[in-house]
Structure formats: structure tokens, C-alpha cells
Amino acid sequence: MKDTYDEIRTIGRIFGVPERADRLVDDLERRVGEAAGKVEGEPGVSVFVYDSGDKNAFTAGGRSLGTELIRLAGGENVFAGLDDVFGDVSWEQVVERGPEVIAIYDYAGAGSVEEKKDFLLSQPALADVPAVRNKRFVVLPLTATLVGIRSAYAVEDLARGLHPESFR
């Protein structure tokens, strides 16, 4: 998130509107803080990020902004130990980690969200994965997982999906 805030402030200086940039950063920091505050102290929820793939799963690794968003939302990326932004993992690895929630990245060219859900739900090997068994999916636009203002909104969306009881 710091990269997002820094970029906004840099753009604000370049265009001669640093006060507007500061107000925007303050608003984004407030949003993230409120969402993170609502789930503070809640037990962490294990999350598998499903970007795409059928023979293997293409997922967010430990160097991705997605992993940071998940952490801020009260979760833990089950592939945070993957020392890359994105990478392929086996379905066996997904089963071993037993995620409670699957975050599905939504973007053109990788199949619709419904196609991705249908794929995950139709795989016998995934049937006992808690997220699949309980149909716990959170959908995030891919653009919200990249440096930019949408990432602050993604923290709230994720927090609501991981800890819905904290938002009632």
C-alpha cells in the first residue's frame, strides 16, 4: 500500500496538486484502516488466490500486492512462501494447504468468474478443500490487486468476504 500512496503523492507533485493527492491518500489510508480495524483480533483465514489454470493453478505469491491485501483483510495467503509475485502451484499443494476461502481474480481473457467457480467446484480432488466444500469465494478485479487506488477498496471487499460477521 505504501507504493500506492507514494505514487499518488508523486503524481500530485508532478501536476501541481499535492494537497489533492494528500487528501486522496488520507481517504485511502482511512478506508484501509477501518477495514483492517474491523477484523483486528479475529482469527486469520487461510486464502488461496486463483488467477487461472487447469493442469496447475496460477496464483499470487508472497511478493504480490494481493498477499498484502489479504493480510490487511485478516487473512493469510496459503502461498505467501512462494518467493515471486505470481507462480504455478500444483492442485495437490492447494489441497495440502486446505484454504478456507478462495479469492478469484477477475479479468478478461482468463475465463469468467462463473467459469472459474464451476471449474473449482467440479474437481473431485478439491471436494474436501474447505473453501470448495463451503463455496466460500471472494471475487477481486485484477486491477484492484495492482498498485493503484482500487487496492484500498479491495481490502474492504476481502475483509467482508473473510470475516462477514465483523461487518454486520
C-alpha positions in Angstrom: 0.0 0.0 0.0 2.9 2.3 0.7 3.8 2.1 -3.0 0.3 3.2 -3.9 0.4 6.1 -1.5 3.9 7.2 -2.7 2.8 7.1 -6.4 -0.3 9.2 -5.7 1.8 11.8 -3.9 4.4 11.8 -6.8 1.6 12.3 -9.4 0.2 15.1 -7.2 3.6 16.9 -7.1 4.1 16.4 -10.9 0.7 18.0 -11.7 1.0 20.7 -9.0 -1.9 19.4 -6.8 -0.1 17.9 -3.8 -2.9 18.8 -1.5 -5.4 16.8 -3.6 -3.0 13.9 -3.6 -2.6 14.1 0.2 -6.4 14.2 0.7 -6.8 11.1 -1.5 -4.1 9.3 0.4 -5.7 10.2 3.7 -9.0 8.8 2.4 -7.4 5.6 1.2 -5.5 5.1 4.4 -8.7 5.7 6.4 -10.6 3.1 4.3 -7.8 0.5 4.8 -7.6 1.3 8.5 -11.3 1.0 9.0 -11.5 -2.4 7.2 -8.4 -3.7 9.0 -9.7 -2.4 12.3 -13.0 -4.3 12.0 -11.1 -7.6 11.6 -8.4 -6.9 14.1 -8.2 -9.7 16.6 -10.2 -12.1 14.5 -8.6 -15.5 13.8 -6.7 -15.4 10.5 -8.5 -17.0 7.5 -6.4 -19.1 5.0 -6.8 -17.9 1.5 -5.9 -19.4 -1.9 -5.7 -16.9 -4.8 -6.9 -18.4 -8.0 -5.9 -16.5 -11.0 -6.2 -19.1 -13.7 -5.1 -22.6 -14.8 -6.4 -26.1 -15.0 -3.5 -28.5 -15.0 -1.7 -26.3 -12.5 -3.0 -23.3 -10.5 -1.6 -19.9 -11.3 -1.6 -18.0 -8.0 -0.3 -14.9 -6.2 2.9 -15.4 -4.4 4.5 -13.7 -1.4 5.8 -10.8 -3.4 2.4 -9.8 -4.7 0.3 -6.9 -3.5 -2.5 -9.4 -3.3 -0.8 -11.1 -0.4 -0.5 -7.8 1.4 -4.2 -7.0 0.8 -5.2 -10.4 2.2 -3.0 -9.8 5.3 -4.7 -6.4 5.9 -8.1 -8.0 5.5 -7.4 -10.6 8.2 -6.2 -13.5 6.1 -3.1 -15.3 5.1 -2.2 -16.3 1.6 -1.5 -20.0 1.7 1.2 -19.4 -0.9 2.8 -16.4 0.8 6.0 -18.5 0.9 6.2 -18.5 -2.9 9.1 -16.1 -3.5 7.6 -14.4 -6.5 4.7 -12.1 -7.5 2.9 -15.0 -9.3 3.6 -18.6 -9.9 2.3 -22.0 -10.8 1.5 -24.5 -8.0 0.0 -28.0 -8.2 -3.5 -28.8 -7.2 -2.0 -31.2 -4.7 -0.3 -28.2 -3.0 -3.7 -26.4 -2.8 -5.3 -29.5 -1.2 -2.5 -29.8 1.3 -2.9 -26.2 2.4 -6.7 -26.5 2.8 -7.7 -22.9 2.3 -10.9 -21.7 3.9 -11.5 -19.1 1.2 -10.6 -18.8 -2.5 -10.0 -15.3 -3.9 -10.8 -15.4 -7.6 -9.1 -12.8 -9.7 -11.5 -11.4 -12.4 -10.2 -10.1 -15.7 -10.8 -10.5 -19.4 -9.0 -13.4 -21.1 -8.8 -15.8 -18.2 -12.4 -17.1 -18.2 -15.4 -15.6 -16.4 -15.7 -15.8 -12.6 -18.6 -18.3 -13.0 -16.4 -20.5 -15.3 -13.6 -20.4 -12.7 -16.0 -21.2 -9.8 -17.6 -24.0 -11.9 -14.1 -25.4 -12.6 -13.1 -25.4 -9.0 -16.4 -26.9 -7.8 -16.2 -29.7 -10.4 -12.8 -31.0 -9.5 -13.1 -34.2 -7.3 -9.6 -33.6 -5.9 -10.7 -30.3 -4.5 -14.0 -31.5 -3.0 -12.7 -31.7 0.6 -10.9 -28.3 0.5 -12.9 -26.2 3.0 -13.3 -23.2 0.6 -14.7 -25.5 -2.1 -16.8 -27.6 0.2 -18.3 -24.4 1.7 -18.4 -22.5 -1.5 -16.5 -19.5 0.0 -15.3 -17.4 -2.8 -14.3 -13.7 -2.9 -14.0 -12.1 -6.3 -11.5 -9.3 -6.9 -10.9 -7.4 -10.1 -7.3 -8.0 -11.1 -6.9 -4.2 -11.3 -7.6 -4.0 -7.6 -4.6 -6.2 -6.8 -2.2 -3.9 -8.6 -0.7 -0.6 -7.3 -3.5 1.9 -7.6 -6.4 3.4 -5.7 -8.6 0.3 -6.2 -6.3 -1.7 -3.9 -7.7 0.2 -0.8 -11.2 -0.8 -1.8 -10.1 -4.4 -2.2 -9.0 -4.6 1.4 -12.6 -3.9 2.5 -14.0 -6.3 -0.1 -11.7 -9.0 1.1 -12.3 -8.3 4.8 -16.0 -8.6 4.2 -15.5 -11.9 2.4 -13.1 -13.3 5.0 -14.9 -12.0 8.1 -18.5 -11.2 7.2 -19.6 -11.3 10.9 -17.4 -8.3 11.5 -19.4 -6.2 9.1 -22.9 -6.9 10.4 
